[in-house]
Structure formats: structure tokens, C-alpha cells
Amino acid sequence: METVIEHYGIWSLLPPLVAIVLAFKTKQVLPSLFAAVFVGATIIYKNPITGFAKTIEQYIAGSVASPWNAGIIVFDIALGGMIGVVAKSGGAKAIAEWLGRKAKNAKSAMVSTWAMGLLIFFDDYSNTLLVGTTMRPLTDKLRISREKLAFLTDATAAPVASMAFISTWIAYEMGLLRDAFSSIGVEINIYSAFIQSIPFRFYSIIMLGFVFMIAFTGRDFGPMLKAERRARKTGKLVEDGSTPLASKELTDMEIKEDIPLRIYNALIPVLTVVVMVIIGLYVNGRMAVLNGDDVELIKRLKDNPLAFTV
């Protein structure tokens, strides 16, 4: 039987450092993450050959086979298909043209991107895909770099989803809170604790404010400033030699000339996703109670059947 050391001290910092350094140097996220996992597995098993085998067999294959991760992959594939339908039907371009009439400059386009990110609150993956795809034609037209668009969408998506009352994050966050309170022997209504913790989500709150400030003032720093100057002066939205994670098929979808541009071709699919996600969250929660999966919630419902805080 293999003996795995539980504590690795300062060596535990090496995998994330490898990922960060390689990502900055190569500008390739996936190979950098793979290298970091390999380094971590090598540290655990003290052998690069075993580490490589475990990286493939246990960490990558095991992660893909996880029901939760597989569900995310299937959801993203379905969402990508929906985005393709929205783009091909002219819905995304219709919204972009409508926003283009409202957003006359880069500042208003970036603020609109931030505001749209607040509306897609139920899931960070959906937020990034929907907002990024919808706003890309407008930001491209106004010569806003893809790096800036990526920052505006990504830095808004996770903070919003983490603080929303209804989102795909809630179950995981409440699980963390439950484990933390259980470890110190405190009995508390977990959902109430979640609500009460929102004012203390300093990263999420500060990041949302920071993104708005960047969008409103147009102030950029470091590499982002360089990317924005490149886009504005040369029209190059993507740095030479870089490989965007979004496929060309998704970003460069051509629309047939005879297809009319209607905003509802985008609104109907997006609103359908929002409504169905909320319904799905309710159904999953209800089934968890009926099947007896969530013992704690069932107990609280029996003790306080009419209480809002349950």
C-alpha cells in the first residue's frame, strides 16, 4: 500500500507557483495547470513517473468522472449550444447593435458589460459565457481589448454568484459553513449564517466596486494598460502569439444576410435558462427534502414549519 505524507510544508506552495509562473510566461492556461498538477502529484508520491501516472489516472480522469464536474461540463456544452443558436439567429448581434446605439464610447460599453454581469447572478459559468458572447461584438467595435473584456466579465461573474441568494454556489458555500461551525461545536441555521456573511464578503464587494471603477474611469495599470493601448492604437484586440480559450467557431459566427436581427432571439433563450435554473434549484432542493438527503434541513422544517429563517 502506498504511503502518502499528509503535510508537505513549504513544498505545498510549489504547484500553484508553477501554475502562475508558467501561465505568465507561456500565456497558456491549460498546460500550466497540467504542469502544476504533475508537480503536486510528484511531491505526494515522491516519484515523477508515478506522479505523471497519477496525474492522468487519478486527478484528471477522476476529476472528469466526478458527477459534479461532469454535470458542469454537460451544462457548459449545452450553454455553448444555446449561445451558438443565439449568435446564428442574429440575437447577439441585435443586442450588440442596440447597445451600440446606447453605448457611444468605450466607457459606456464597459459599464454596460459590468451591469449585465450583475444581472446573470445565478451561475458564474453562465455569466461569463453569456455576457462575454453578447458584449464581444460591441467591445470589438469600440477597440476594447479582449483582455479587458475577459477581466470585466470574469471579475464580475464569481463575486455576484457567490453573494446571490439563489445560485449554483449556495449548496457548496453552505456546506463549507456547516463544516466550519460543526468543527467548533456551534449549532446555527446555515442559510441564516450565509445571509449574515454577505456584508463580510470583502473580496467580492471590493472587486465589484473595483471593476466598476475601472470601467467608469478608464484607468488601467500594467499589462492591462499595455493591452488597451495596443487595441486602441493598432486595432489588435488579441496580442500576437496568444491563443484565446474561446474557439474561433464560437467567436466568429457568420449570420446569413437574409436573417432579420431581433433582440428577442437572444432574450427568449437567455430568460429560459434563467427561469429553468431557478426552477431546477427549487426542484433539487425539494427532492433532497422528500428523499431525506438533507437531514438538517428536514429537522429545521419540522421544528419551524412557518419560519422564514429555515
C-alpha positions in Angstrom: 0.0 0.0 0.0 1.3 3.5 -0.9 2.1 5.8 2.0 1.1 9.3 1.4 2.6 12.1 3.5 -0.1 14.4 4.9 1.9 17.5 5.5 4.4 19.0 3.0 5.2 22.3 4.5 6.6 24.9 2.1 6.6 22.3 -0.8 2.8 22.8 -0.9 3.4 26.2 -2.4 5.3 24.9 -5.4 2.4 23.7 -7.6 0.5 27.0 -7.5 3.7 28.9 -8.1 4.4 26.6 -11.1 0.9 27.3 -12.5 1.3 31.1 -12.0 4.8 31.4 -13.4 4.1 29.2 -16.5 0.8 30.9 -17.2 2.6 34.3 -17.2 5.5 33.0 -19.3 3.6 30.9 -21.8 0.2 32.6 -21.7 -1.2 29.0 -22.0 -3.5 28.3 -19.0 -4.3 24.6 -19.5 -0.7 23.3 -20.0 0.3 25.4 -17.0 -2.4 23.8 -14.8 -1.4 20.4 -16.1 2.2 21.0 -15.1 1.1 22.2 -11.6 -0.9 19.1 -11.1 2.0 17.0 -12.2 4.4 18.8 -9.8 1.9 18.3 -7.0 1.5 14.6 -7.7 5.3 14.2 -7.9 5.6 15.8 -4.4 2.9 13.5 -3.0 4.3 10.2 -4.4 8.0 11.2 -4.5 8.4 9.9 -8.0 7.9 11.7 -11.3 6.9 8.6 -13.1 4.3 7.7 -10.5 3.3 11.4 -10.3 2.7 11.5 -14.1 0.6 8.3 -14.0 -1.4 9.6 -11.0 -1.9 13.0 -12.8 -3.6 11.2 -15.7 -5.3 8.4 -13.9 -6.4 9.8 -10.7 -6.5 13.6 -10.9 -7.5 14.3 -14.5 -9.6 11.2 -15.3 -11.0 11.2 -11.7 -12.0 14.9 -11.9 -13.7 14.4 -15.3 -15.5 11.3 -14.0 -16.8 13.2 -10.9 -20.6 13.6 -11.2 -20.4 17.3 -10.2 -17.6 18.1 -12.7 -19.3 16.1 -15.4 -22.5 18.0 -14.8 -20.6 21.3 -15.2 -19.1 20.1 -18.5 -22.5 19.0 -19.8 -24.1 22.2 -18.7 -21.4 24.3 -20.4 -21.7 22.3 -23.6 -25.5 22.9 -23.6 -25.0 26.5 -22.8 -22.4 26.8 -25.6 -25.0 25.3 -28.0 -27.6 27.8 -26.8 -25.1 30.6 -27.4 -24.5 29.3 -30.9 -28.2 29.4 -31.6 -28.4 33.0 -30.2 -25.5 34.0 -32.4 -26.7 32.3 -35.6 -30.2 33.6 -35.2 -28.9 37.2 -35.0 -30.0 37.8 -31.4 -26.5 38.5 -30.1 -25.8 41.0 -32.9 -29.2 42.6 -32.4 -28.4 43.2 -28.8 -24.9 44.5 -29.7 -26.3 46.9 -32.2 -29.0 48.1 -29.7 -26.3 48.6 -27.1 -24.1 50.3 -29.7 -26.8 52.9 -30.1 -26.9 53.4 -26.3 -23.2 53.0 -25.6 -21.4 55.6 -27.7 -17.9 55.1 -26.3 -15.7 52.6 -24.6 -16.6 53.8 -21.1 -20.3 53.2 -21.5 -19.7 49.8 -23.2 -17.5 48.7 -20.3 -20.1 49.9 -17.7 -22.8 48.1 -19.6 -20.7 44.9 -19.5 -20.3 45.3 -15.8 -24.1 45.9 -15.3 -25.0 42.9 -17.5 -22.7 40.8 -15.3 -24.8 41.7 -12.3 -28.0 40.5 -13.9 -26.7 37.0 -14.7 -26.4 36.2 -11.0 -27.3 32.5 -10.8 -24.1 30.9 -12.1 -20.6 32.2 -12.8 -20.0 30.0 -15.8 -23.3 31.1 -17.4 -22.4 34.7 -16.6 -19.0 34.5 -18.3 -20.3 32.8 -21.4 -23.5 34.9 -21.9 -22.0 38.3 -21.0 -18.8 37.7 -22.9 -20.5 36.5 -26.0 -23.2 39.2 -26.0 -20.8 42.1 -25.4 -17.9 40.9 -27.6 -19.2 42.5 -30.9 -19.7 45.8 -29.2 -16.3 45.9 -27.4 -14.6 44.7 -30.5 -16.2 47.6 -32.5 -15.0 50.1 -29.9 -11.5 48.6 -29.8 -11.6 47.3 -26.2 -9.0 44.6 -25.8 -10.1 41.0 -25.3 -8.0 41.0 -22.1 -10.1 43.9 -20.8 -13.4 42.2 -21.7 -12.2 39.0 -20.1 -11.4 40.9 -16.9 -14.7 42.7 -16.8 -16.7 39.5 -17.3 -14.7 37.1 -15.1 -14.1 39.6 -12.2 -17.9 40.2 -12.0 -19.2 36.7 -12.5 -17.8 34.9 -9.4 -18.4 37.7 -6.9 -22.0 38.1 -8.0 -22.7 34.3 -8.0 -21.1 33.9 -4.6 -23.3 36.6 -2.9 -26.6 35.8 -4.7 -29.5 34.4 -2.6 -30.3 31.9 -5.4 -27.3 30.5 -7.3 -25.4 27.3 -8.0 -22.9 28.3 -5.4 -25.2 28.2 -2.4 -25.0 24.4 -1.7 -21.2 24.4 -1.7 -20.9 27.6 0.4 -23.4 26.3 2.9 -21.5 23.0 3.1 -18.3 24.9 4.0 -20.2 26.9 6.6 -21.8 23.8 8.1 -18.4 22.1 8.3 -16.8 25.1 9.9 -19.5 25.6 12.6 -19.6 21.8 13.3 -15.8 21.8 13.9 -16.2 24.3 16.7 -19.4 22.8 18.1 -21.8 25.6 17.2 -25.3 24.9 16.1 -26.7 27.6 13.8 -29.1 28.0 10.9 -26.7 27.6 8.0 -28.7 29.7 5.5 -29.1 32.5 8.0 -25.3 32.3 8.5 -24.9 32.5 4.8 -27.1 35.6 4.5 -25.4 37.3 7.5 -22.0 36.6 6.0 -22.7 38.6 2.8 -21.6 42.0 4.3 -18.3 40.4 5.1 -17.6 39.1 1.6 -14.8 41.7 1.3 -13.2 40.3 -1.8 -16.5 40.1 -3.7 -17.7 43.5 -2.7 -14.4 45.3 -3.3 -13.9 43.5 -6.6 -17.3 44.5 -7.9 -16.6 48.1 -6.9 -13.1 47.9 -8.4 -14.4 46.6 -11.7 -17.0 49.4 -11.9 -14.3 52.0 -11.0 -12.0 50.6 -13.8 -14.9 50.6 -16.3 -16.2 54.1 -15.3 -12.8 55.9 -15.1 -11.0 54.0 -17.9 -7.9 53.8 -15.6 -5.7 50.8 -16.4 -2.4 49.6 -14.9 0.5 47.4 -16.0 -0.2 44.7 -18.6 -3.8 45.8 -19.0 -2.8 49.3 -19.8 -0.4 47.9 -22.5 -3.2 45.7 -23.9 -5.7 48.6 -24.1 -3.1 50.9 -25.8 -2.4 48.2 -28.3 -6.1 47.7 -29.1 -6.9 51.4 -29.3 -3.9 52.3 -31.4 -3.5 49.3 -33.7 -6.9 47.7 -33.6 -5.3 44.4 -32.5 -7.8 43.0 -29.9 -5.7 40.0 -29.1 -1.9 40.0 -28.5 0.2 38.5 -31.2 1.1 34.9 -30.4 -1.6 34.4 -27.9 -4.3 31.7 -28.2 -7.8 32.6 -26.9 -9.5 29.9 -24.9 -12.8 30.6 -26.8 -12.9 28.7 -30.1 -12.9 30.6 -33.4 -16.2 28.9 -34.3 -17.8 30.5 -31.3 -16.4 34.0 -31.7 -16.6 34.4 -35.4 -20.1 33.0 -36.3 -21.3 34.4 -39.5 -25.0 35.4 -39.9 -26.9 34.9 -43.1 -27.8 38.1 -44.8 -31.5 37.3 -45.0 -31.9 36.7 -41.3 -33.6 39.7 -39.5 -31.9 40.9 -36.3 -34.3 40.6 -33.4 -33.4 41.1 -29.8 -36.0 38.6 -28.6 -34.0 35.9 -30.4 -31.5 36.4 -27.6 -33.8 37.3 -24.8 -36.0 34.3 -25.0 -33.2 31.7 -24.8 -31.4 33.6 -22.0 -34.5 34.1 -19.9 -35.5 30.5 -20.4 -32.1 29.5 -19.0 -32.5 31.8 -16.0 -36.0 30.6 -15.2 -35.2 26.9 -15.7 -32.1 27.2 -13.5 -34.1 28.7 -10.7 -36.8 26.1 -11.1 -34.1 23.4 -11.1 -32.6 24.7 -7.9 -36.1 24.5 -6.3 -36.8 21.0 -7.6 -33.4 19.7 -6.5 -33.9 21.2 -3.0 -37.4 19.8 -2.8 -36.3 16.3 -3.8 -33.4 16.5 -1.3 -36.0 17.1 1.4 -38.5 14.5 0.2 -35.8 11.8 -0.2 -34.4 12.5 3.2 -31.0 13.5 1.9 -30.7 16.8 3.9 -31.3 15.6 7.4 -30.5 19.0 9.0 -32.9 20.9 6.8 -35.7 18.4 7.4 -35.2 18.8 11.2 -35.4 22.6 10.9 -38.6 22.4 8.8 -40.2 20.2 11.4 -39.2 22.4 14.3 -40.1 25.7 12.5 -42.6 24.9 9.7 -43.7 28.5 9.3 -40.3 30.3 9.9 -38.7 32.3 7.1 -35.2 31.6 8.6 -35.5 27.9 7.9 
